[in-house]
Amino acid sequence: MNKNEFWELIQSSFQEGEWETDKQMEILIDKLSNYSEEEIFKFQYIYDVYSNESYKSKLWAAAYVMNGGCSDDCFDYFRGWLISRGEEAYLNALKDPDSIIELDIAPDCDYFENEQMLYVPGLAFNKSFGTDDIDLYYTKLDQNKLDPSETFQIVDTIVFGEDIDVDWDEDDEKNLKSLVPKLYDKYW
């Protein structure tokens, strides 16, 4: 498993799921469960790198606007949602979170979170190896870390917008609008 295979699995499950999050997650779990133990663990670590790298304040502002507020947990689930939309959407959002407006989002969608994305590898592992022992997954996961060069190859492809770590105040609507004007106009 490498970053290209990771994104191919995300993209194919997204398309096959016909842009329905729950359906996409079922497909992704099924696909990933056909991989080896080591590859499932790599999927987890690759996801973790992308999730950690997207912990940026301006992206949090976008999540706050889109969801009408956004706690720490909500931001984790928002980043899961963003990653589940695919590599292009993810990378564009880190350059400019307002680019999320360009995604093909159903008009009646008002929920921009995907908590299940955080659990896909563990569920795929359980399905593949016929166990419900999540402790077994995490014990084995700790024994299969990514090589630092693999992490570098992932991080090296991410280009951040200059102001991606800008400070903002949830009570300052003018500031929020200045950060993500298109999203603000549509969702706030």
Rosetta silent file (secondary structure, phi, psi, omega in degrees, C-alpha in Angstrom):
SEQUENCE: MNKNEFWELIQSSFQEGEWETDKQMEILIDKLSNYSEEEIFKFQYIYDVYSNESYKSKLWAAAYVMNGGCSDDCFDYFRGWLISRGEEAYLNALKDPDSIIELDIAPDCDYFENEQMLYVPGLAFNKSFGTDDIDLYYTKLDQNKLDPSETFQIVDTIVFGEDIDVDWDEDDEKNLKSLVPKLYDKYW
SCORE:     score description
SCORE:     0.000 S_00000001
   1 L     0.000  128.296  173.265    0.000    0.000    0.000 S_00000001
   2 L  -131.338 -179.899 -175.380    1.306    3.400   -0.945 S_00000001
   3 H   -62.454  -32.911  179.035   -0.284    6.844   -1.205 S_00000001
   4 H   -67.867  -43.247  176.903   -1.373    6.244   -4.804 S_00000001
   5 H   -65.081  -38.403  177.118   -3.164    2.999   -3.901 S_00000001
   6 H   -55.236  -52.996 -177.787   -4.687    4.743   -0.896 S_00000001
   7 H   -68.080  -33.317  176.874   -6.213    7.458   -3.103 S_00000001
   8 H   -62.766  -41.967  177.326   -7.281    4.927   -5.757 S_00000001
   9 H   -63.597  -42.478  178.724   -9.254    3.019   -3.106 S_00000001
  10 H   -61.765  -49.964 -175.446  -10.844    6.238   -1.861 S_00000001
  11 H   -65.606  -44.727 -178.471  -11.749    7.415   -5.353 S_00000001
  12 H   -66.348  -38.297  178.705  -13.110    4.107   -6.629 S_00000001
  13 H   -69.395  -34.517  177.843  -15.227    3.584   -3.511 S_00000001
  14 H   -63.339  -46.570  179.986  -16.506    7.157   -3.782 S_00000001
  15 H   -68.174  -45.025  179.755  -17.579    6.643   -7.386 S_00000001
  16 H   -66.669  -28.358  178.063  -19.024    3.183   -6.810 S_00000001
  17 L   -80.735    1.117  178.239  -20.870    4.492   -3.760 S_00000001
  18 L    52.686   41.719  174.522  -22.495    7.058   -6.022 S_00000001
  19 L    65.741   16.237  175.284  -21.391    9.860   -3.711 S_00000001
  20 L   -98.957  119.842 -172.981  -23.332    8.402   -0.745 S_00000001
  21 H   -57.178  -50.395 -177.600  -21.058    8.362    2.298 S_00000001
  22 H   -61.485  -42.010  178.871  -22.468    5.264    4.040 S_00000001
  23 H   -65.524  -42.316  178.282  -22.413    3.258    0.822 S_00000001
  24 H   -58.930  -42.919 -177.743  -18.891    4.463    0.058 S_00000001
  25 H   -65.568  -39.752  176.316  -17.670    3.340    3.487 S_00000001
  26 H   -60.175  -46.014 -179.633  -19.147   -0.157    3.026 S_00000001
  27 H   -64.337  -44.582 -179.204  -17.443   -0.464   -0.361 S_00000001
  28 H   -62.219  -43.380  178.019  -14.138    0.882    0.979 S_00000001
  29 H   -62.002  -44.861  178.210  -14.185   -1.564    3.911 S_00000001
  30 H   -59.399  -48.030 -179.109  -14.948   -4.454    1.535 S_00000001
  31 H   -62.082  -48.023 -176.713  -12.149   -3.474   -0.857 S_00000001
  32 H   -66.740  -29.789 -179.267   -9.590   -2.914    1.890 S_00000001
  33 L   -66.974  -13.754  177.101  -10.470   -6.194    3.598 S_00000001
  34 L   -85.903   -3.540  179.496   -9.042   -7.992    0.545 S_00000001
  35 L   -90.466  166.071  178.819   -5.593   -6.571    1.243 S_00000001
  36 L   -71.521  163.739  176.414   -2.935   -8.092    3.478 S_00000001
  37 H   -50.978  -50.325 -176.884   -2.613   -7.237    7.142 S_00000001
  38 H   -61.282  -38.919 -179.131    0.421   -5.062    6.449 S_00000001
  39 H   -70.471  -35.441  175.829   -1.360   -3.157    3.684 S_00000001
  40 H   -63.429  -42.591  178.308   -4.371   -2.478    5.908 S_00000001
  41 H   -63.999  -39.770  178.548   -2.015   -1.085    8.555 S_00000001
  42 H   -64.056  -38.926  176.366   -0.315    1.087    5.942 S_00000001
  43 H   -56.731  -45.481  179.271   -3.720    2.415    4.882 S_00000001
  44 H   -58.313  -48.488 -177.066   -4.285    3.428    8.524 S_00000001
  45 H   -68.435  -37.092  177.225   -0.945    5.194    8.771 S_00000001
  46 H   -64.206  -44.030  176.205   -1.345    6.934    5.416 S_00000001
  47 H   -57.725  -46.072 -178.720   -4.777    8.129    6.527 S_00000001
  48 H   -59.893  -40.218  178.277   -3.285    9.363    9.802 S_00000001
  49 H   -63.053  -49.146  179.903   -0.603   11.365    7.969 S_00000001
  50 H   -62.169  -40.750  179.393   -3.182   13.026    5.715 S_00000001
  51 H   -64.653  -47.266 -179.799   -5.486   13.697    8.647 S_00000001
  52 H   -62.821  -40.749 -179.492   -2.697   15.157   10.790 S_00000001
  53 H   -67.793  -22.542 -179.299   -1.401   17.323    7.952 S_00000001
  54 L   -92.117    7.177  177.354   -4.876   18.779    7.436 S_00000001
  55 L   -78.154   75.469 -174.942   -5.150   19.969   11.045 S_00000001
  56 L  -124.178  140.456 -171.831   -5.028   23.597    9.888 S_00000001
  57 H   -64.020  -37.635 -179.274   -6.907   26.528   11.356 S_00000001
  58 H   -69.592  -33.836  175.122   -8.262   27.942    8.080 S_00000001
  59 H   -67.373  -36.001  176.350   -9.637   24.523    7.152 S_00000001
  60 H   -63.578  -37.533  176.475  -11.231   24.429   10.603 S_00000001
  61 H   -61.689  -41.317  177.183  -12.853   27.772    9.804 S_00000001
  62 H   -61.315  -44.923  178.714  -14.315   26.199    6.646 S_00000001
  63 H   -62.863  -39.669  179.409  -15.645   23.280    8.694 S_00000001
  64 H   -61.148  -45.420 -179.959  -17.064   25.711   11.235 S_00000001
  65 H   -67.315  -46.225 -175.906  -18.928   27.625    8.533 S_00000001
  66 H   -67.102  -34.606 -176.400  -20.157   24.549    6.679 S_00000001
  67 H   -99.973    3.411 -179.066  -21.393   22.756    9.791 S_00000001
  68 L    67.481   31.559 -175.904  -22.737   25.787   11.649 S_00000001
  69 L   130.703  157.535 -177.170  -20.087   25.257   14.323 S_00000001
  70 L  -163.784  108.640  176.441  -17.324   22.705   14.763 S_00000001
  71 L   -78.183  179.660  176.237  -15.862   21.126   17.912 S_00000001
  72 H   -56.910  -50.605 -179.445  -12.560   19.205   18.082 S_00000001
  73 H   -63.002  -43.447  178.191  -14.308   15.907   17.337 S_00000001
  74 H   -56.933  -39.537 -179.452  -16.377   17.476   14.581 S_00000001
  75 H   -67.582  -35.900  173.816  -13.149   18.710   12.960 S_00000001
  76 H   -59.410  -45.171 -177.602  -11.742   15.151   13.033 S_00000001
  77 H   -70.966  -33.703  176.120  -14.910   13.931   11.296 S_00000001
  78 H   -63.748  -43.622  179.789  -14.834   16.834    8.843 S_00000001
  79 H   -65.877  -34.521  173.098  -11.284   15.918    7.833 S_00000001
  80 H   -62.004  -41.885  177.233  -12.475   12.310    7.401 S_00000001
  81 H   -61.707  -46.617 -178.539  -15.231   13.629    5.140 S_00000001
  82 H   -62.450  -46.137  178.907  -12.750   15.711    3.141 S_00000001
  83 H   -61.410  -37.903 -178.972  -10.322   12.808    2.693 S_00000001
  84 H   -69.978  -11.471  176.456  -13.215   10.578    1.596 S_00000001
  85 L   -82.451  -14.744  175.505  -13.947   13.066   -1.221 S_00000001
  86 L   116.776  166.684 -174.999  -10.608   12.208   -2.865 S_00000001
  87 H   -61.117  -46.418 -177.275   -7.076   13.421   -3.380 S_00000001
  88 H   -62.112  -46.162  179.002   -7.871   16.419   -5.583 S_00000001
  89 H   -60.991  -43.594 -179.439  -10.510   17.773   -3.189 S_00000001
  90 H   -62.405  -52.944 -176.892   -8.168   17.234   -0.229 S_00000001
  91 H   -64.212  -40.094  178.119   -5.120   18.866   -1.813 S_00000001
  92 H   -63.395  -39.762 -178.894   -7.129   21.792   -3.180 S_00000001
  93 H   -65.836  -29.252  178.370   -8.692   22.422    0.235 S_00000001
  94 H   -78.733  -22.895  172.285   -5.251   22.684    1.833 S_00000001
  95 H   -78.414  -43.579 -177.364   -4.243   25.304   -0.719 S_00000001
  96 L  -152.848  100.694 -178.457   -7.563   27.129   -0.364 S_00000001
  97 H   -55.455  -27.039  178.482  -10.332   25.819    1.896 S_00000001
  98 H   -65.646  -15.553  178.380  -12.862   27.916   -0.017 S_00000001
  99 H   -66.645  -15.311  178.384  -12.264   25.557   -2.984 S_00000001
 100 H   -58.447  -26.607  179.434  -14.543   23.054   -1.226 S_00000001
 101 H   -59.035  -25.315 -177.084  -17.416   25.031   -2.755 S_00000001
 102 H   -80.591   -8.620  179.510  -16.429   23.506   -6.126 S_00000001
 103 L   -69.377  151.299  177.833  -17.135   19.947   -4.980 S_00000001
 104 L   -79.907   89.796 -177.055  -20.181   18.199   -6.333 S_00000001
 105 L  -110.197  130.856  179.066  -22.231   18.346   -3.139 S_00000001
 106 L   -56.369  139.047 -176.896  -25.910   17.464   -3.147 S_00000001
 107 L   -59.028  -29.571 -178.063  -28.017   20.604   -2.617 S_00000001
 108 L   -91.328    5.468 -179.309  -29.778   19.101    0.397 S_00000001
 109 L   -75.549  124.683  177.010  -26.516   18.044    2.077 S_00000001
 110 L  -132.803   23.304 -174.796  -26.037   19.787    5.406 S_00000001
 111 L  -135.586  105.019 -173.962  -23.752   17.287    7.070 S_00000001
 112 L  -113.419   61.243  178.336  -20.058   17.510    6.339 S_00000001
 113 L  -141.615  150.578  175.352  -18.639   14.852    8.620 S_00000001
 114 L  -146.371   81.744  179.896  -17.539   11.267    8.148 S_00000001
 115 H   -63.537  -36.062 -175.627  -16.657    9.679   11.478 S_00000001
 116 H   -63.078  -25.263  179.210  -16.636    6.193    9.988 S_00000001
 117 H   -57.639  -30.085 -179.532  -13.657    7.110    7.790 S_00000001
 118 H   -68.945  -22.127 -172.957  -11.550    7.014   10.961 S_00000001
 119 H  -108.660    0.375 -176.305  -12.467    3.358   11.557 S_00000001
 120 H   -52.809  -51.250 -177.074  -12.259    1.916    8.031 S_00000001
 121 H   -61.187  -42.504  179.097   -8.916    0.099    8.488 S_00000001
 122 H   -63.074  -40.888  178.660   -9.938   -1.509   11.793 S_00000001
 123 H   -68.390  -38.432  177.361  -13.263   -2.640   10.342 S_00000001
 124 H   -65.745  -40.565  177.247  -11.536   -3.972    7.214 S_00000001
 125 H   -60.653  -49.297  179.626   -9.033   -5.846    9.399 S_00000001
 126 H   -58.654  -42.909  179.932  -11.835   -7.382   11.463 S_00000001
 127 H   -65.490  -43.717 -176.811  -13.705   -8.415    8.334 S_00000001
 128 H   -66.624  -38.859 -173.223  -10.616   -9.855    6.686 S_00000001
 129 H  -108.967   12.387  172.159   -9.422  -11.846    9.680 S_00000001
 130 L    58.601   44.107  179.068  -12.793  -12.781   11.172 S_00000001
 131 L  -134.063  155.214  172.037  -12.348  -11.097   14.518 S_00000001
 132 L  -113.133    9.082 -177.027  -14.141   -8.463   16.554 S_00000001
 133 L   -83.457   91.649 -178.438  -11.124   -7.958   18.816 S_00000001
 134 H   -66.198  -25.711  176.841  -10.201   -4.346   18.114 S_00000001
 135 H   -63.470  -35.898  177.150   -7.359   -4.621   20.652 S_00000001
 136 H   -61.623  -42.450  178.994   -5.713   -7.183   18.362 S_00000001
 137 H   -59.366  -50.005 -176.221   -5.857   -4.662   15.517 S_00000001
 138 H   -69.905  -31.810  175.451   -4.215   -1.918   17.567 S_00000001
 139 H   -63.874  -47.870  179.658   -1.577   -4.258   18.993 S_00000001
 140 H   -69.421  -34.524  178.576   -0.563   -5.364   15.501 S_00000001
 141 H   -58.813  -43.225 -179.993   -0.866   -1.813   14.158 S_00000001
 142 H   -62.382  -19.625 -179.406    1.767   -0.640   16.641 S_00000001
 143 L   -92.457    0.352 -174.161    4.146   -3.245   15.203 S_00000001
 144 L  -132.419   63.887 -177.853    3.778   -1.994   11.592 S_00000001
 145 L   -75.104  158.857  172.571    4.817    1.657   11.426 S_00000001
 146 L   -74.348  145.337  173.033    5.407    3.589    8.206 S_00000001
 147 L   -68.951  141.948  179.476    8.990    4.093    7.193 S_00000001
 148 H   -55.048  -32.712  178.562    9.985    7.789    7.607 S_00000001
 149 H   -67.269  -32.566  176.732   10.698    7.987    3.865 S_00000001
 150 H   -67.499  -40.728  177.695    7.092    6.912    3.152 S_00000001
 151 H   -63.574  -43.729  178.864    5.797    9.644    5.431 S_00000001
 152 H   -60.393  -41.724  179.816    8.043   12.182    3.694 S_00000001
 153 H   -61.902  -32.664  177.820    6.738   11.096    0.265 S_00000001
 154 H   -73.316  -53.198 -175.904    3.191   11.783    1.448 S_00000001
 155 H   -63.327  -35.033 -176.890    3.903   15.123    3.126 S_00000001
 156 L   -64.333  -20.494 -178.997    6.087   16.281    0.241 S_00000001
 157 L   -89.068   -5.333 -177.117    3.099   16.256   -2.161 S_00000001
 158 L   -93.251  128.015  176.017    1.015   18.640   -0.031 S_00000001
 159 L  -114.449  120.428 -178.471    1.102   22.339   -0.863 S_00000001
 160 L   -95.448  144.346  171.186   -0.426   24.580    1.786 S_00000001
 161 L   -63.467  150.867 -176.143   -1.921   27.996    1.213 S_00000001
 162 L   -58.745  -34.320 -175.917    0.176   30.761    2.730 S_00000001
 163 L  -106.593   29.047 -175.821   -2.471   31.651    5.301 S_00000001
 164 L   -66.006  -22.688  179.110   -3.617   28.102    6.127 S_00000001
 165 L  -108.462   32.143 -179.473   -2.706   28.609    9.808 S_00000001
 166 L   -68.613  146.452  175.207   -4.343   32.017   10.182 S_00000001
 167 L   -78.768  144.197  175.611   -5.961   32.921   13.495 S_00000001
 168 L  -148.241  161.325 -176.843   -9.722   33.395   13.523 S_00000001
 169 L  -123.811  124.164 -177.110  -12.458   34.004   16.034 S_00000001
 170 L   -63.046  -19.901  179.220  -15.750   32.126   15.855 S_00000001
 171 L   -90.062   -4.043 -178.582  -17.553   35.227   17.159 S_00000001
 172 L  -105.217   88.567 -176.088  -16.170   37.455   14.395 S_00000001
 173 H   -63.366  -33.773  178.177  -18.443   36.786   11.426 S_00000001
 174 H   -61.976  -42.135  178.157  -16.672   39.404    9.304 S_00000001
 175 H   -65.317  -44.486  178.196  -13.389   37.561    9.826 S_00000001
 176 H   -58.229  -45.101 -179.396  -14.977   34.192    8.993 S_00000001
 177 H   -63.318  -35.904  179.652  -16.427   35.624    5.802 S_00000001
 178 H   -69.268  -27.713 -178.432  -13.042   37.031    4.797 S_00000001
 179 H   -78.115  -44.806 -177.388  -11.408   33.602    5.242 S_00000001
 180 L  -136.190   70.989 -172.407  -13.897   31.504    3.272 S_00000001
 181 H   -61.931  -39.284 -178.804  -16.226   33.935    1.476 S_00000001
 182 H   -68.488  -45.758  178.042  -17.798   31.448   -0.933 S_00000001
 183 H   -64.382  -40.366  179.601  -18.498   28.872    1.754 S_00000001
 184 H   -60.028  -46.956 -178.820  -19.745   31.588    4.090 S_00000001
 185 H   -62.813  -33.928 -177.382  -22.217   32.887    1.498 S_00000001
 186 H   -84.537  -41.244 -169.538  -23.562   29.410    0.820 S_00000001
 187 H  -107.436  -17.455 -174.844  -23.597   27.789    4.257 S_00000001
 188 L   -96.746    0.000    0.000  -23.666   30.531    6.888 S_00000001
